[in-house]
Amino acid sequence: MKVDSSPDSYIGSVAGGPQKATAPAAAEASAAASAASAAKPQTGVTVTLSSSTTEARSVSGGDVFNADKVASMKAAIANGSFQVNAEAIADKMLANAAEMLGPRT
């Protein structure tokens, strides 16, 4: 078996052979490219929602959470009077696990 010891060999390139000499040049090119891209305005990406997603968003009603309830829970946690309902949490976790493990439709 012959071992190739030239700097262009695969092992030489994996060990950082030829790339060591070009690393500063690559860093300068990368910096120049990022500076050029910063000068140009970035274009946005157009996102199209499916009809089921659009329907689900319209059915949800708009408000995602009850701000008054969040504020009262935050105050209860801050003053140490918040009570965790472990049974309700366990029931939800079991329901979620059953849903995830259930048959696919």
C-alpha positions in Angstrom: 0.0 0.0 0.0 1.4 3.4 -1.0 0.9 6.4 1.3 0.6 9.7 -0.6 2.4 12.5 1.4 1.8 15.3 -1.0 0.0 18.4 0.4 -2.8 17.9 -2.1 -3.8 14.5 -0.8 -7.1 13.9 1.1 -5.4 13.4 4.4 -3.3 16.5 4.0 -6.4 18.5 3.3 -8.3 17.0 6.2 -5.4 17.7 8.5 -5.4 21.3 7.4 -2.7 21.1 4.8 -3.4 23.5 1.9 -6.2 25.3 3.8 -3.9 26.8 6.3 -2.3 29.1 3.8 -5.6 30.2 2.4 -7.5 30.7 5.7 -6.7 34.5 6.0 -7.6 35.1 2.4 -10.9 33.2 2.9 -11.6 35.3 6.1 -11.0 38.5 4.2 -13.3 37.4 1.3 -16.0 36.5 3.8 -15.7 39.8 5.6 -15.9 41.6 2.2 -18.9 39.6 1.2 -20.7 40.4 4.5 -19.9 44.1 4.2 -21.3 44.1 0.6 -24.4 42.3 1.7 -24.9 44.8 4.6 -24.8 47.7 2.1 -27.5 46.2 -0.1 -31.1 46.1 1.4 -32.1 42.5 2.1 -35.1 41.1 0.3 -37.9 39.4 2.2 -39.3 36.0 1.9 -42.9 35.5 0.8 -44.8 33.1 3.0 -48.1 31.6 1.9 -50.3 29.9 4.5 -52.4 26.9 3.7 -56.2 27.2 3.8 -56.4 25.1 6.9 -54.0 27.3 8.7 -55.9 30.4 7.6 -59.1 28.9 8.8 -57.6 27.9 12.2 -56.3 31.4 12.7 -59.7 32.9 12.0 -61.6 30.5 14.3 -59.2 31.1 17.3 -60.7 34.5 17.8 -57.7 36.7 17.9 -56.5 36.9 21.5 -54.1 34.1 22.2 -54.1 34.5 26.0 -56.0 36.3 28.8 -53.8 39.2 30.0 -55.7 39.6 33.2 -55.3 35.9 34.1 -51.5 36.1 33.3 -51.2 39.3 35.5 -53.0 37.6 38.4 -50.9 34.5 38.2 -47.7 36.6 38.0 -48.8 38.4 41.2 -49.6 35.2 42.9 -46.2 33.7 42.1 -44.5 36.9 43.2 -46.2 36.9 46.6 -45.9 33.1 47.1 -49.6 32.3 47.1 -49.7 30.5 43.7 -51.0 26.9 44.1 -50.1 24.3 41.5 -52.8 21.8 40.7 -50.7 18.7 40.2 -53.7 16.5 39.4 -54.8 18.8 36.5 -51.2 18.9 35.2 -51.0 15.1 35.4 -54.3 14.6 33.6 -53.2 17.0 30.8 -49.9 15.2 30.4 -51.6 11.8 30.2 -54.1 13.1 27.7 -51.3 14.5 25.5 -49.3 11.2 25.7 -52.4 9.3 24.7 -53.0 11.6 21.8 -49.4 11.3 20.6 -49.4 7.5 21.0 -52.8 7.0 19.6 -53.6 5.7 16.1 -52.8 8.0 13.2 -55.8 9.2 11.2 
